[in-house]
Amino acid sequence: MANVTDLQTKYSKLAQEYSKLRAQNQVLKKAVVDEQANSASLKDQLKQRDQSLRKQEQEMDSLSFRNQQLAKRVELLQEELAASEGRSKKGKAKGDSPLQPGLQTQSVFNEDLQKKIEENERLHIQFYEADEQHRKKEAELRSRLQKLEGEAEEHRGVVDGLATKYVETIERLQGDKARLELKTQTLEREAKDCRMRTEECQQQLRRCQSELSRQVKQSSSVIQEKVPFNDTKFSDYNSLNVPSHNRRHQLKARDVTSQALSFIQDLVAALLNFHTYTEQRVHIYPLDSSIEPISPLNQKFSQYLHENAAYVRPLEDSFLQLYQSITEDTVTVLETVVMLRNFAENFSSYTHFLLKILPYQLKSLDEECEAPLCTAALMAKNRELQSDMKKVTTVFEKMQNYINLLALPSVRQDAMPQSSTSAVFTQLAASLHSLHDAIKEMSKHYNQKASIEQELPTVTQKLCTTTECLLGSLGSLTSVTGKIATFFSNNLDFFTSPGYSPRGCAVSLNPLQAESMLANKKKAAAYIDAIKTARPQSVPYREALSNRRVLTSSTESREGLTQQVQQSQEKITRLEQEKEHWLLEAQLGKVRLEKENQRIADLEAQLAAALGGSQSSQTAADGRLTQSHEEAETAQKAAGKETTLCTSLVGMLCTTPTNEHVGDEESREQLIKTHYMTRVGELTTQLQVSDSKAVHFHSECRALAKRLTIAEKARETLSEEVKLANENITRLQDELTTTKRSYEDQLSMMSDHLCSMNETLSKQREEIDMLKLGGKANAKKNKSR
């Protein structure tokens, strides 16, 4: 079923992408049609301009022809004028009356000639201006036509690519749909088979339960009647009367928390993406920060958005700690879940973060509305987005209040009764549904805004990419909030269920009683485990019966055996004491022997000195003395280290002169006993110190092992973080390379465009200079004429 859900999710995503691409295709088709219409109109205008140019050329030809005619007429008139002047000179003598009509005619011709010359100059100037305007308009229209033809070709290529992409997407979606339908049919068949097998298993389970209950009754009656004793008293862990429904409650709590943790992780990832892409959009629109600086308001907004991870990441970490604190051996109710307080504090900090950035979001949308190319539809969508952001922030505030209320019992147990807890959980579920609806509306309005922005002429590829990423994050945020709301509503009965209670009791326990119960449960389990490990293996039943018969038939009772054991222990203790006594006696005997040997040697020496015996007798006495000393040394080595010390001590006490043998044997024995007891005490102390050091070293080793494990885990996490950082660095380097390459391409295109513009300007200046020179030359010619 998970695969089906994933495939349905993928199918819905593909359908959304298809609808988005279809809308873009319609927009592009519309743009292509508009451009084609513009290019057709421009072609018509170009034709009209060509026609007007031809008319003007014809007019210019006619004017030049008329000018030639006028020039010839002027020449004829000048010739006639010269002839008339000659005739006038010849006819001066005849009188002035014939000259006056000739002068009047000449003045009329002169005026007519001057008017024609002025009209000719005026027509030349108009023709030159019309020619210049025509050339400029023609060049402008030709450049615009080339540009529009290039854009039309690009649009055709884009349309063709999108068409092929749409065809491929449709084919892929149809194939996925067919596979999903086949998989759905197979899953339905499997579900039917599973239901049939489940029914069969339930029937078998009922039969087995009835058979087992019958066998249990029969076995219990046989055991009560036939078995003389039961040697499995402590073998069953379930005899502790531990409530099983509490264990099921705890397992359910851990399962629910695990599912909630996965949803929280998805929510955190979606929020991080949303804030990050919003920050990138602020740097791109309405002003691109790479070209010109953005407004101080957007700079502050971007700075706050850059800090979003410090408020979003703790949500996941605190909830992970909450999940780790819930185990099978703990009591999971609101009064004992201490980590919920940390999650509530982190959620409150994130809500404050949303409240802090809300005014900047609204002002940033106002700046977009104030942009010069912002249309009325785009302004309306910005107003709707402002309303949606206010709704989302309000819902987060409500959720913060409810979560703080749920975290209060962990601080003070009597902060909220059970009825209020159910109401709070119900309101929290309603708030989650409201959050899903608000984010869904915001995602819809953002989609509409993005489609309107794509129609603007100033939109860039970077803005389109960032907007698509932002829409993707909003889509994932909508999906996650919907899943969380559905999950919370489905488990609302579990959240509002009462706490722990003993078996067979309708009254629920408070958290302290439940913790005490679980602590006693742990102690009992540990005690039973200790008994299981301490006692020997179980004896077979037949052997146990035979042993029991032997014991019951034996004449010795348990008390007699106990007395015999006590007597044997006392006898062993007494024998041990006697053994120690005789060991001391043997050591004392060795000491006495050495003392007697020494005394005999001394007496022999004194006797030899008193009698003044011969040298041989003295030598013999010395030999005997040396022999006695060697025997004493041999005895000392055989006695060991402790005997050597004792012997040296006794020897020091006994090597006094013969006349000072006042100390009796009891004092020496007491001295030796004292020495041995002191030595035993020292050895015992050393043994205790060694044991304590060993225990200390063992605990230190265990602590070091734990620290090593923690360090290994930290190293693994750090290595993963390093990998992620390296991946981010690689991605950023790729983005930087791509951006750099695009900027270099743009700069090269701009430089080429500037070069071409400079060339056209230089050509135009040359043409203007040539025309000015030509105009001056014509003016000089006209003046000379």
Secondary structure by P-SEA (a helix, b strand, c coil): caaaaaaaaaaaaaaaaaaaaaaaaaaaaaaaaaaaaaaaaaaaaaaaaaaaaaaaaaaaaaaaaaaaaaaaaaaaaaaaaaaaaaaaaaaccccaaaaaaaaaaaaaaaaaaaaaaaaaaaaaaaaaaaaaaaaaaaaaaaaaaaaaaaaaaaaaaaaaaaaaaaaaaaaaaaaaaaaaaaaaaaaaaaaaaaaaaaaaaaaaaaaaaaaaaaaaaaaaaaaacccccccccccccccccccaaaaaaaaaaaaaaaaaaaaaaaaaaaaaaaaaaaaaaaaccccccccccccaaaaaaaaaaaacccccaaaaaaaaaaaaacccccccccccccaaaaaaaaaaaaaaaaaaaaaaaaaaaaaaaacccccaaaaaaaaaaaaaaaaaaaaaaaaaaaaaaaaccccccccccaaaaaaaaaaaaaaaaaaaaaaaaaaaaaaaaaaaaaacccccaaaaaaaaaaaaaaaaaaaaaaaaaaaaaaacccccccccccccccccccaaaaaaaaaaaaaaaaaaaaaaaaccccccaaaaaaaaaaaaaccccaaaaaaaaaaaaaaaaaaaaaaaaaaaaaaaaaaaaaaaaaaaaaaaaaaaaaacccaaaaaaaaaaaaaaaaaaaaaaaaacaaaaaaaaaaaaaaccccccccccaaaaaaaaaaaaaaaaaaaaaaaaaaaaaaaaaaaaaaaaaaaaaaaaaaaaaaaaaaaaaaaaaaaaaaaaaaaaaaaaaaaaaaaaaaaaaaaaaaaaaaaaaaaaaaaaaaaaaaaac
